[in-house]
Amino acid sequence: MEGNLQRWCGFFTRWRQFKYILHEGILHEYNIKTNEELGAIHLAVCTIEVVPKKSLQFKIDNGVSIVFLKTKNIKENVDWVNALNESKGEVLNKEEDEENTDTKMISENNEKLNEVLATNIFNKFDPLYQKIGKVWSTQAQFEEVMSIIEPELERTATMRENKDKILQLTNEMKESVADILKDLEGARNEFAKAIVKFSENDDPFDIENSDEEDLKSVASLRSVRINPKEQYKEEKVEEVKYEIKEEEKKINPKEFTDTMPVRQQLEGVKDHTKKFSIWGLIRDNIGQDLTRVTLPIILNEPCTMLQKFCEMMENAQILERAAEADDSAMRAALVLVFNAAKYSSIQFRTLKPFNPILGETYEYSCPDFRFLAEQVSHHPPITACHTYGKGYEFWDNSQMKSKFWGKSLEFIPESNFYCVFGDEHYVCKKPSTVANNLIFGTLYLDCGGASVCHCPQTGVKGELKFKSKGIWNRTLGQVEGYVSDSAGNKLLRIDGLWTERISITNLETEEETVVWEIDEKPDNFEDQHSFSKFCINLNNLTPKLEGEIAPTDSRFRTDLREFERGDIDKGAEEKHRLEEKQRAARKDRKDNGETWSPLWFEEVIEEETGDKFFKINDKYWQKKQEGDWSECPDLF
């Protein structure tokens, strides 16, 4: 059975549609657009039932996590639930009736060797391989369960005690599995010796000269589809006397298996009593070198510019939706919406992020995307970032110039951002950001100008105008624009507020769809520096994460950490120390005639625009896999 169903993907992404295929007790999930398999659910250990009071929904529960699926109508819901339960029953019955029938496991080209090995060796070790396969299967399931519940167990003291007990049982289980594996490898040694002895007598084939795939097939006989060495590489086992060379496993940055720790609030709350006077700053620093003046830390919010860049990935579901869109016009429209939605936070926050130190990085890896940012230049200040998402890639640079207009300060981006969906490249210009009422009145941030997006491969072009608040327009955040085909015919209209929600309307059918809405505010919103739920987690650092990310990551900044905790004086001291350390490092490079080069990004000429741009080189993800951060500078 197969068909399209909607799956609940969480608070941010909500319901999303995927293709599902049910085959032999396994429910496979595929991307509708690319047909790429995203995962699979083994029904043998699950319960499947209709969600009470929601006749269009059913759930699949494996005892640890629950997958909610939604159909178009009641009949389809009943059909799916019945089919899943029937398939589960067939698998369970098949497992009960399954018998050992391995009599044809050696080379089909040599009947004599097959007969000898099957009768004299396989029959001897077959039960052992059956057992080890089941043990490893159980172990793999147990590890998966632990990876899900371990973060939850950290939350309370009582649960932490339970966690320690469970982890102890896990370690005992690993030791038992290791002992069984050792016995298995001993059996494989005897297996190999028997093959060698037989080959010396009858020479059915030459092990020394046989190709690697043949040896792998012999070594993996009766492994019940699971290779223990791949499932648990930490255990060292006795080596077999013939060598099987395997390619070094390299990390695939487009695979999203990491999870980020989740917290509900910052380590401290905002001190609303602290006030700042520009005149006081000038008075206290008369006669000082302005380039060496440390600005008060209360002018900052507890995040860096690198983390501020990552904050836009809160709306990653928009780009995922674009990757699944059927046509280029809709993709261009959604890219424009993504660009507008990232400004939603500035209506609440007017303080500046911490300036990154040259070479500082920030990584955010989760099941939906992998984000990396690096401060690649100090003069001018440039932040480069890149994201691998589901069906898309995204990269951006922060090059900009500023203009002072007396009462306001305008920041004008000088670089585009880029989205890639398969063979289609979308180049998007960003609007200007304006800080208003710098001298008198209430300071607020606004956007102005236009965001233009085009795809050279399809000729589609879109323009979204940002209407600034003013005398004739009292509403903050208005946007309006259109997407046209290569002939200039308008296909889609985009309108709404980047402060609340944005819609896309098909001009042919007049069908309007809300494609983005701002998320609900967390509890104690103002005390949490007006951070969203996503932003609250950007600076979260746990012991597990501490051992995985680069030592140059923003999470290790002591000034940022102390400021977040509410210790403003300590944060200010650390901020001054880091700035002096940065100046000293810059002076040393100058004295030694050294130039700075980014580690994880490299400057290239963008093919679509001819502009200079910093693009990722993917070395970061490989170094993370190797745990080798020896090239990272000492920043903090």
matplotlib code that plots the C-alpha trace (Angstrom):
import matplotlib.pyplot as plt

x = [0.0, 1.3, 0.0, 0.5, -0.1, 0.5, 2.9, 3.1, 6.6, 6.6, 5.5, 7.5, 6.9, 3.4, 1.8, 3.9, 3.1, 5.2, 4.9, 4.6, 5.0, 4.1, 6.2, 6.7, 6.0, 8.1, 6.5, 8.9, 8.8, 9.8, 10.2, 7.3, 9.4, 12.7, 11.5, 14.4, 13.8, 13.8, 13.3, 11.4, 9.3, 9.4, 5.9, 6.7, 7.3, 4.7, 1.0, -1.2, -4.5, -6.8, -6.4, -9.4, -11.8, -9.7, -11.1, -8.7, -5.6, -3.8, -0.7, 2.2, 3.7, 6.9, 6.8, 9.2, 8.1, 4.8, 4.4, 1.1, -0.2, -3.3, -5.4, -7.8, -10.9, -12.2, -12.2, -8.5, -7.7, -9.4, -7.7, -4.3, -4.8, -6.1, -3.3, -0.6, -2.0, -2.4, 1.2, 2.4, 0.6, 2.1, 5.6, 5.1, 3.7, 6.5, 9.1, 7.5, 7.5, 10.9, 13.4, 17.1, 17.4, 21.0, 22.3, 23.4, 25.6, 28.9, 29.9, 27.3, 30.1, 31.5, 29.0, 31.6, 32.7, 29.1, 28.3, 31.3, 31.0, 27.2, 27.4, 30.6, 30.7, 27.5, 25.4, 27.9, 27.8, 24.4, 22.7, 25.4, 25.0, 21.3, 21.7, 24.3, 22.1, 19.2, 21.5, 22.8, 19.4, 18.2, 21.3, 20.7, 17.1, 18.2, 20.8, 18.2, 15.8, 18.6, 19.5, 15.8, 15.2, 18.6, 18.1, 14.7, 16.3, 18.6, 15.7, 15.1, 17.2, 15.0, 15.0, 18.8, 19.1, 17.0, 19.1, 22.3, 20.7, 19.6, 23.1, 24.6, 22.3, 23.3, 27.0, 26.4, 24.5, 27.4, 29.9, 27.7, 27.4, 31.2, 31.7, 29.3, 31.0, 34.4, 33.0, 31.6, 34.9, 36.5, 34.0, 34.8, 38.5, 37.6, 35.4, 38.3, 40.7, 38.3, 38.0, 41.8, 42.3, 39.7, 41.2, 44.7, 43.2, 40.9, 41.8, 38.2, 39.4, 42.5, 41.8, 45.0, 43.8, 40.1, 38.5, 37.5, 33.8, 34.1, 35.9, 33.3, 30.6, 32.3, 33.0, 29.4, 27.7, 24.7, 25.0, 21.2, 21.5, 23.5, 27.3, 28.3, 31.5, 29.5, 26.9, 29.4, 32.9, 34.2, 34.5, 37.9, 37.7, 40.2, 41.2, 40.7, 43.8, 42.8, 42.5, 39.4, 40.2, 37.3, 37.1, 37.5, 34.1, 33.6, 30.9, 28.1, 27.2, 23.8, 22.8, 21.0, 21.4, 22.5, 20.1, 20.4, 19.7, 16.5, 15.8, 12.8, 14.6, 18.0, 20.4, 19.5, 16.9, 17.3, 18.1, 15.6, 17.1, 20.3, 20.1, 22.6, 23.5, 25.4, 26.4, 27.8, 29.9, 31.4, 32.1, 33.9, 36.1, 37.2, 40.7, 40.7, 41.4, 37.9, 39.1, 40.1, 37.0, 35.0, 31.3, 29.0, 27.9, 24.3, 24.1, 24.2, 21.8, 23.1, 23.9, 26.6, 26.1, 26.9, 24.0, 21.8, 22.4, 21.4, 18.2, 16.8, 16.8, 13.9, 11.9, 13.7, 10.3, 9.7, 12.8, 11.8, 8.4, 10.1, 12.2, 8.9, 7.2, 6.1, 7.3, 10.0, 7.6, 6.4, 10.0, 11.0, 8.0, 8.9, 12.5, 11.2, 9.0, 11.9, 13.9, 11.1, 10.3, 13.8, 13.2, 10.3, 12.4, 13.6, 10.2, 10.9, 14.7, 16.8, 20.0, 23.0, 24.5, 28.0, 30.6, 32.3, 36.0, 38.0, 37.9, 34.9, 32.5, 28.9, 27.4, 23.8, 23.1, 19.6, 17.4, 16.2, 19.5, 23.2, 24.2, 27.8, 28.9, 32.4, 33.7, 35.9, 37.0, 37.5, 38.0, 35.5, 33.5, 32.1, 30.2, 29.8, 27.3, 26.0, 23.2, 22.6, 18.8, 16.4, 16.3, 18.1, 21.4, 21.5, 24.5, 24.9, 27.5, 27.0, 28.8, 27.1, 27.6, 25.9, 24.5, 23.7, 20.6, 20.7, 17.9, 18.3, 21.0, 20.5, 22.3, 22.5, 23.5, 26.2, 25.9, 23.1, 22.1, 21.7, 19.4, 19.9, 17.2, 18.6, 19.7, 17.9, 19.9, 18.0, 19.8, 18.1, 18.8, 18.2, 16.3, 17.8, 17.4, 16.9, 17.4, 15.0, 14.8, 18.5, 18.5, 14.9, 11.9, 11.5, 14.1, 12.7, 14.0, 12.3, 13.0, 12.8, 13.5, 12.9, 14.0, 14.5, 14.9, 15.5, 16.4, 18.7, 17.9, 14.1, 13.9, 11.5, 11.8, 10.1, 10.2, 8.9, 8.7, 9.1, 7.0, 8.6, 6.6, 6.1, 3.6, 1.6, 2.0, 1.5, 1.7, 5.1, 6.1, 4.0, 5.2, 3.8, 5.2, 4.8, 6.5, 6.6, 7.7, 10.4, 8.0, 7.1, 3.6, 2.6, 1.9, 1.8, 1.2, 2.9, 1.5, 1.3, 3.3, 6.8, 5.8, 2.8, 2.1, 2.6, 0.4, 0.9, -2.0, -2.2, -3.4, -5.0, -7.2, -7.2, -6.4, -4.6, -2.4, -0.8, 2.7, 4.2, 3.1, 5.2, 5.5, 4.0, 6.1, 7.7, 6.9, 8.5, 9.2, 10.6, 12.7, 14.2, 15.6, 12.5, 14.0, 11.9, 11.8, 14.3, 16.7, 16.7, 18.4, 21.1, 23.6, 22.7, 25.9, 25.8, 28.7, 27.9, 27.8, 31.0, 32.9, 31.6, 31.8, 34.8, 36.6, 36.0, 32.3, 30.3, 29.0, 32.4, 32.6, 32.9, 31.6, 28.5, 27.9, 28.3, 26.1, 23.4, 23.6, 22.9, 26.4, 26.8, 30.1, 31.8, 30.5, 31.9, 35.3, 35.4, 34.3, 37.2, 39.7, 38.6, 38.8, 42.3, 43.3, 42.0, 44.0, 47.1, 46.7, 46.1, 49.3, 51.3, 50.1, 51.1, 54.5, 55.2, 53.9, 51.2, 47.8, 44.5, 42.7, 39.4, 39.5, 36.0, 35.2, 37.1, 36.6, 35.3, 33.7, 30.0, 29.0, 25.6, 26.5, 30.3, 30.6, 33.3, 31.8, 32.8, 31.6, 32.0, 34.7, 33.1, 36.4, 34.6, 32.2, 35.1, 37.2, 34.2, 33.9, 37.6, 37.4, 40.5, 40.3, 44.1, 44.0, 41.6, 43.1, 42.9, 40.3, 38.7]
y = [0.0, 3.5, 7.1, 10.6, 11.4, 14.4, 14.0, 16.2, 17.6, 19.7, 23.2, 25.1, 22.9, 21.6, 19.2, 18.3, 15.9, 12.9, 9.8, 6.5, 3.0, -0.1, -3.1, -6.3, -4.8, -1.6, 1.8, 3.8, 7.6, 9.5, 13.1, 13.8, 15.9, 14.0, 10.5, 10.4, 8.0, 9.9, 7.0, 3.9, 2.5, -1.2, -2.0, -5.2, -3.3, -0.6, -0.1, 1.5, 3.1, 6.0, 9.2, 9.6, 12.4, 13.0, 10.7, 11.8, 11.1, 7.9, 7.3, 4.8, 4.3, 2.3, 2.8, 5.7, 8.2, 8.6, 9.5, 11.2, 10.9, 12.5, 11.4, 13.3, 11.4, 8.8, 6.0, 6.5, 6.7, 3.3, 1.7, 2.8, 1.6, -1.8, -2.2, -1.3, -3.7, -6.5, -6.0, -6.0, -9.3, -10.9, -10.0, -11.4, -14.6, -14.9, -14.5, -17.2, -19.7, -18.8, -21.6, -21.8, -22.6, -21.4, -24.0, -21.7, -19.1, -19.7, -19.0, -20.1, -20.9, -23.7, -26.3, -28.4, -25.6, -24.7, -28.2, -28.7, -25.3, -25.6, -29.1, -28.8, -25.2, -23.2, -25.8, -25.5, -21.8, -20.9, -20.7, -18.4, -16.0, -16.0, -15.1, -12.4, -10.9, -10.6, -9.2, -6.5, -5.7, -5.3, -3.2, -0.9, -0.4, 0.3, 2.8, 4.6, 4.7, 6.1, 8.8, 10.0, 9.8, 10.9, 14.6, 14.4, 12.5, 15.5, 17.8, 16.8, 15.3, 12.3, 11.6, 12.0, 9.2, 7.0, 8.0, 6.9, 3.5, 3.1, 4.1, 1.5, -1.2, 0.0, -0.4, -3.9, -4.7, -3.5, -5.6, -8.7, -7.9, -7.5, -10.9, -12.5, -10.6, -12.0, -15.5, -14.7, -13.6, -16.7, -18.7, -16.6, -17.5, -21.1, -20.4, -18.7, -21.5, -24.0, -22.1, -21.8, -25.5, -26.4, -24.1, -25.6, -29.1, -28.4, -24.9, -23.7, -20.1, -18.2, -16.1, -14.1, -12.9, -12.8, -9.4, -7.4, -7.9, -11.7, -11.6, -9.2, -11.6, -14.5, -12.5, -11.4, -14.8, -15.3, -11.8, -11.4, -8.2, -6.5, -6.1, -5.8, -3.9, -1.2, -1.1, -0.7, 0.4, 1.0, -2.6, -4.2, -7.8, -10.4, -10.0, -12.6, -13.8, -12.3, -8.6, -6.8, -3.2, -0.8, 2.8, 5.4, 6.6, 10.3, 12.5, 13.5, 17.1, 16.6, 13.9, 15.3, 13.0, 15.4, 16.8, 20.1, 20.3, 22.1, 24.6, 26.7, 29.8, 31.5, 31.0, 34.5, 37.2, 40.7, 43.5, 46.2, 48.6, 49.2, 52.3, 53.8, 57.4, 58.3, 61.6, 59.7, 57.5, 60.6, 62.3, 59.3, 58.9, 62.4, 62.3, 58.5, 56.7, 55.9, 52.7, 51.3, 52.3, 49.3, 50.0, 49.2, 45.6, 46.6, 47.9, 44.2, 41.3, 37.9, 36.5, 37.0, 38.2, 34.6, 33.3, 36.1, 34.7, 31.3, 32.7, 33.1, 29.2, 29.3, 29.5, 26.7, 25.0, 27.7, 26.6, 23.0, 23.9, 25.6, 22.5, 20.5, 23.1, 22.0, 25.1, 27.8, 30.7, 29.2, 28.6, 32.2, 33.4, 31.3, 32.4, 36.0, 35.1, 33.5, 36.6, 38.8, 36.5, 36.7, 40.4, 39.5, 39.7, 43.2, 44.6, 43.5, 43.8, 47.0, 46.0, 44.9, 41.3, 40.8, 41.5, 38.2, 37.8, 37.1, 33.3, 32.8, 30.2, 29.0, 25.6, 24.5, 20.9, 19.4, 16.8, 19.5, 21.3, 21.9, 25.5, 26.9, 30.5, 32.0, 35.5, 35.6, 39.3, 42.0, 45.1, 45.2, 43.0, 40.0, 37.0, 34.0, 31.3, 28.2, 25.8, 22.2, 21.6, 19.0, 19.5, 22.9, 24.7, 28.3, 30.7, 34.3, 37.0, 40.1, 42.7, 46.1, 49.8, 52.4, 55.9, 58.4, 60.6, 62.7, 61.0, 57.5, 55.1, 53.0, 49.7, 48.8, 45.2, 44.9, 41.1, 38.8, 35.5, 32.3, 29.3, 26.2, 23.7, 20.9, 22.5, 25.8, 28.7, 31.6, 34.9, 37.2, 40.9, 41.9, 45.1, 47.9, 48.0, 51.4, 52.4, 55.3, 57.9, 57.6, 61.0, 61.6, 59.4, 55.6, 53.7, 51.2, 49.2, 49.1, 47.7, 49.6, 49.2, 46.0, 42.4, 41.0, 37.3, 35.7, 32.3, 32.4, 28.8, 29.4, 33.1, 33.6, 36.8, 38.2, 41.5, 42.2, 45.8, 46.7, 49.7, 51.8, 53.2, 56.9, 59.8, 58.2, 54.6, 54.0, 50.2, 48.6, 45.6, 45.9, 44.0, 43.5, 42.1, 39.8, 36.9, 36.8, 34.3, 34.8, 36.7, 39.2, 37.7, 38.0, 34.6, 35.1, 37.9, 38.2, 40.4, 40.7, 41.9, 40.7, 41.3, 38.9, 36.8, 36.6, 35.1, 34.0, 34.3, 32.4, 35.2, 32.7, 30.9, 33.7, 31.1, 32.6, 30.6, 31.8, 30.5, 32.0, 33.2, 34.4, 31.9, 32.3, 34.2, 32.1, 32.6, 35.7, 37.0, 40.4, 38.9, 36.6, 39.6, 39.2, 36.0, 33.5, 29.9, 29.0, 31.9, 30.9, 27.7, 29.2, 29.7, 26.5, 24.5, 21.1, 18.7, 16.5, 19.5, 20.9, 17.9, 18.0, 21.6, 23.6, 25.5, 28.7, 28.4, 31.4, 29.3, 29.3, 33.1, 33.9, 37.5, 36.2, 33.5, 35.8, 38.4, 35.8, 34.7, 38.3, 39.1, 42.4, 43.4, 40.1, 40.1, 43.5, 42.5, 39.4, 41.5, 43.9, 41.0, 39.3, 42.6, 43.2, 39.7, 40.2, 43.4, 41.7, 38.8, 41.3, 43.2, 39.9, 39.0, 42.5, 42.3, 38.9, 39.8, 37.2, 37.4, 35.9, 33.2, 31.7, 28.0, 26.9, 29.3, 30.4, 33.5, 32.7, 34.5, 33.7, 32.3, 33.8, 37.4, 37.7, 39.0, 38.0, 35.7, 33.4, 29.9, 26.8, 24.3, 21.5, 20.9, 21.8, 18.8, 16.4, 17.8, 17.4, 13.7, 13.2, 15.2, 17.2, 20.9, 21.4, 24.1, 26.3, 29.5, 30.3, 33.0, 32.9]
z = [0.0, -0.7, -0.7, 0.5, 4.2, 6.4, 9.4, 12.5, 12.4, 15.6, 16.7, 14.1, 11.0, 12.0, 9.4, 6.3, 3.5, 2.7, 0.5, 2.4, 1.1, 3.2, 2.4, 4.5, 7.9, 7.2, 6.6, 4.4, 4.2, 1.0, 0.0, -2.4, -4.8, -4.9, -3.9, -1.5, 1.4, 4.6, 7.1, 7.9, 10.8, 11.7, 12.7, 14.6, 17.9, 17.3, 18.1, 15.5, 16.4, 15.5, 17.5, 19.8, 18.8, 15.6, 13.0, 10.3, 12.4, 13.5, 15.5, 15.4, 18.9, 19.5, 23.2, 23.3, 20.6, 18.7, 15.0, 14.2, 10.6, 9.0, 6.0, 3.7, 4.8, 7.3, 4.8, 3.9, 7.6, 8.3, 5.3, 6.4, 10.0, 8.9, 6.4, 8.9, 11.6, 9.0, 7.8, 11.4, 12.0, 9.0, 10.1, 13.6, 12.2, 9.7, 12.5, 14.5, 11.6, 10.3, 10.2, 9.4, 5.7, 4.9, 2.5, -0.4, 1.2, -0.7, -4.2, -6.7, -9.1, -6.9, -5.8, -4.1, -1.8, -1.1, -0.1, 2.2, 3.9, 4.3, 5.9, 7.9, 9.0, 8.5, 10.4, 13.3, 13.7, 12.3, 15.8, 17.0, 14.1, 14.6, 18.2, 17.6, 15.0, 17.4, 20.1, 17.8, 16.6, 20.2, 21.0, 18.0, 19.1, 22.7, 21.6, 19.5, 22.5, 24.7, 22.3, 22.4, 26.2, 27.5, 27.0, 28.7, 31.7, 32.3, 33.3, 37.0, 39.8, 40.1, 36.4, 36.4, 39.0, 36.7, 33.8, 35.6, 36.3, 32.7, 31.5, 33.8, 32.4, 28.9, 29.7, 31.1, 28.0, 25.8, 27.8, 27.3, 23.6, 23.4, 24.9, 22.4, 19.6, 20.7, 20.6, 17.2, 15.9, 17.2, 15.2, 12.2, 12.6, 12.5, 9.5, 7.7, 8.6, 7.2, 4.0, 3.7, 4.4, 1.8, -0.8, -0.2, -0.9, -3.8, -4.9, -5.6, -5.5, -4.3, -1.2, -1.6, -5.0, -4.7, -4.9, -1.8, -2.4, -2.4, 0.9, 2.4, 1.3, 3.0, 6.2, 6.5, 6.1, 8.4, 9.9, 9.9, 7.9, 10.7, 10.7, 14.4, 13.5, 11.8, 14.6, 17.4, 16.4, 19.9, 20.8, 19.8, 18.7, 17.7, 14.1, 11.5, 9.7, 6.3, 6.0, 4.6, 3.7, 4.0, 2.7, 5.4, 6.3, 5.7, 7.1, 4.8, 5.7, 4.1, 6.6, 9.6, 12.6, 15.4, 17.9, 19.8, 23.6, 24.4, 27.2, 28.1, 29.4, 29.5, 32.5, 33.8, 33.3, 31.9, 34.3, 33.4, 35.9, 33.9, 31.8, 29.3, 28.5, 25.4, 27.0, 30.0, 27.7, 26.0, 29.3, 30.8, 27.7, 26.9, 25.5, 25.0, 21.7, 20.5, 18.8, 22.2, 24.1, 25.2, 24.7, 27.7, 27.6, 28.3, 24.7, 23.7, 23.8, 24.9, 21.5, 18.8, 15.3, 14.2, 16.3, 15.0, 11.5, 12.7, 14.1, 10.6, 10.4, 12.8, 9.6, 7.8, 7.1, 4.5, 2.5, 2.9, 1.5, -1.4, -2.1, -2.4, -4.6, -8.1, -9.9, -9.9, -9.3, -6.0, -5.0, -5.7, -3.7, -0.7, -0.8, -0.7, 2.3, 4.1, 3.6, 5.0, 7.9, 9.4, 10.3, 12.6, 15.7, 15.3, 16.2, 19.8, 20.0, 19.3, 21.1, 19.1, 19.2, 20.4, 17.7, 16.7, 17.1, 13.9, 13.4, 15.7, 14.6, 15.4, 14.6, 14.9, 13.9, 14.2, 12.4, 9.9, 8.9, 9.5, 9.9, 10.1, 10.4, 10.7, 11.1, 8.0, 8.1, 10.7, 8.5, 6.9, 9.3, 7.3, 8.6, 6.3, 6.9, 5.1, 5.6, 4.4, 4.6, 3.4, -0.4, -0.4, 0.3, 1.6, 2.1, 2.9, 3.7, 5.9, 3.9, 4.3, 4.4, 6.6, 6.1, 8.9, 8.2, 11.3, 13.2, 11.8, 10.7, 7.6, 7.0, 3.3, 2.4, -0.3, -0.8, -1.9, -0.4, -2.4, -2.3, -4.4, -5.1, -7.2, -10.5, -9.8, -8.2, -6.7, -6.1, -3.6, -2.8, 0.8, 1.9, 4.1, 7.8, 9.5, 13.2, 13.8, 16.6, 17.5, 19.4, 20.6, 20.9, 21.1, 19.2, 16.7, 13.7, 10.4, 6.9, 3.6, -0.1, -2.0, -2.0, -5.5, -6.2, -9.6, -11.0, -14.1, -15.0, -15.3, -15.9, -13.0, -11.1, -7.9, -6.1, -2.6, -1.5, 2.2, 3.1, 5.8, 8.7, 8.5, 8.3, 5.5, 6.7, 10.4, 10.2, 10.8, 8.6, 5.5, 2.4, -1.1, -4.2, -7.2, -8.9, -12.7, -15.4, -17.9, -20.2, -17.4, -16.7, -13.0, -11.5, -7.7, -5.3, -1.9, 0.8, 4.6, 7.5, 8.4, 12.0, 11.9, 8.8, 5.0, 2.3, -1.3, -3.8, -7.1, -9.5, -11.8, -9.3, -6.6, -4.0, -1.0, 1.3, 4.5, 4.2, 7.4, 10.8, 13.7, 16.5, 19.9, 22.5, 25.3, 28.9, 30.5, 27.1, 28.1, 30.9, 28.3, 26.3, 24.0, 22.6, 20.7, 21.8, 19.1, 20.0, 23.7, 22.7, 20.5, 23.3, 25.2, 26.1, 27.6, 28.5, 25.5, 23.1, 24.6, 23.5, 19.9, 18.7, 17.7, 20.6, 18.6, 18.9, 20.3, 23.1, 24.7, 25.0, 28.7, 28.3, 26.6, 29.1, 32.2, 30.6, 29.9, 33.5, 34.6, 35.9, 34.0, 35.8, 35.2, 31.6, 31.0, 32.4, 30.1, 27.1, 27.7, 28.2, 24.9, 23.0, 24.3, 23.4, 19.9, 19.5, 20.7, 18.2, 15.4, 16.4, 16.4, 13.0, 11.7, 13.3, 11.9, 8.4, 8.7, 7.0, 8.2, 6.2, 7.2, 8.1, 7.0, 4.2, 1.1, -1.1, -4.6, -7.5, -7.5, -10.9, -11.1, -10.2, -10.6, -7.0, -4.6, -2.0, 0.9, 0.4, 2.7, 2.0, 4.1, 6.0, 9.3, 9.1, 8.4, 11.3, 13.5, 12.5, 13.3, 16.5, 15.3, 16.2, 16.2, 13.5, 15.5, 17.0, 20.7, 20.8, 24.3]

ax = plt.figure().add_subplot(projection="3d")
ax.plot(x, y, z, "-o")
ax.set_aspect("equal")
plt.show()
